[in-house]
Amino acid sequence: MELRNIEMAARGGGEDCKKEDKLEFRVLHVPLPSEREASIALGSLAPDREPRKGGITKELSALGNVLSVRWTADEARILRVSVGSFLDNLALVLETMEQFGPSVPL
Amino acid sequence: MVNKSVKTRSCSVATVSLSIMTKKGDDNMTVVIGFEGSANKIGVGIVRDGEVLANPRRTYITPPGQGFLPSETSKHHRGVILTVLREALQQAALKPADIDCVAYTKGPGMGAPLVTVAIVARTVAQLWRKPLLGVNHCIGHIEMGRLITHANNPTVLYVSGGNTQVIAYSEKRYRIFGETIDIAVGNCLDRFARVIKISNDPSPGYNIEQMAKKGSQYVELPYTVKGMDVSFSGILSYIEEVAHKMLGSGQCTAEDLCFSLQETLFAMLVEITERAMAHCSSQEVLIVGGVGCNLRLQEMMRIMCMERGAKVFATDERFCVDNGAMIAQAGWEMFRAGQLTDLADSWITQRYRTDEVEVTWRD
């Protein structure tokens, strides 16, 4: 849940590599307290598309309690903006879950 | 042993019947929470069957001479939204379990702030296991105005920092009869305020309105009504061009410019509203949107309406200016008509015209 760890994971754990002229920031793995929280985070963060028309793709998935994101981008600049705003949004989701959770059981 | 189990059972029966009663009571009333943050205001409102239970709001105020930009605005919203949400629940004295539906602004508006607000709405809807509902911001203004003023079927003038439209309801749509072909009337006022460094606190439009009261000399400005539509960008360019020259040479005061700009812009708005009324044979005007709380605009509209034997409906800044209750109220109407938004379809959109929405809740 600690965002500093996530940011470090984003820098250290992800891989930047050049592939078919595309920058690929392979994966950011975010462990959440439970599967339910990972699923809520996915549900909150997945619906909005990237603002620019081309130049970047972002795929989110959740497996167990881990939320994963995979980016591909034409330019580092566009990638940086997308990763930055993703982390801001993720922090807001975590804060909301902390203050207005836990999730109501079924 | 037998006694004890009987006792336990009767106790649990009592609990069950009590919870059924509570549930029944809840079922008669529909409670909707609304999240709004498409521009520089962030608000959370709670509406229960036409009653506004809470409507707290914060405004991102920039220094004089500066407008608000998407990323800074969304940063502001991120910083206060959870506090505003807590305030709304406290003021309404409700628990999340009492809420039936979570409504949020789907668009139109600035992308980054819309996303920020939608994310919180989606998260609480999932946490609380409540249905989600994406609301058109303009429809929110119209439904809030109708609720507060009890105007039945008015011609609507929707005027704000981002929108300028004359709207009338017909056959399941709010139809746009006239609109701006470039910038919104509020944007014209805001940007003029920046040119002569009028304060943005509480809002540039409010400060222009106060200064205009002290203006006496009318400075002639372009008047640009084009059929049912209006154009404000030329007026802005013109006043930007002449403002410093005229103020520098003492030809007029800043108050005179505020007065002249208001008179010109509002005369144009009243003209196209009157034309729409004549077209629809309407005897009611409802003014909504942030500029709608300007008392001079309301007064000019009233003069026109008196001449036609028509009535003006307007609200004050609590409900005119962007707020959460307006999204809750439009959401309430939509929810009661059976509409919902799937999580996967809950993406925000910067462009979302008023007439794209099918108005399922009106005859």
Interface residues (C-beta under 8 A of the other chain):
Chain A: S39 I40 A41 G43 S44 L45 A46 P47 D48 R49 P51 S85 D88 N89 L92 V93 E95 T96 M97 Q99 F100 G101 P102 S103 V104 L106
Chain B: K75 R78 I81 L82 L85 R86 P96 A97 G111 A112 V115 T116 A118 I119 V120 R122 T123 V124 Q126 L127 W128 R129 L343 A344 D345 S346 W347 I348
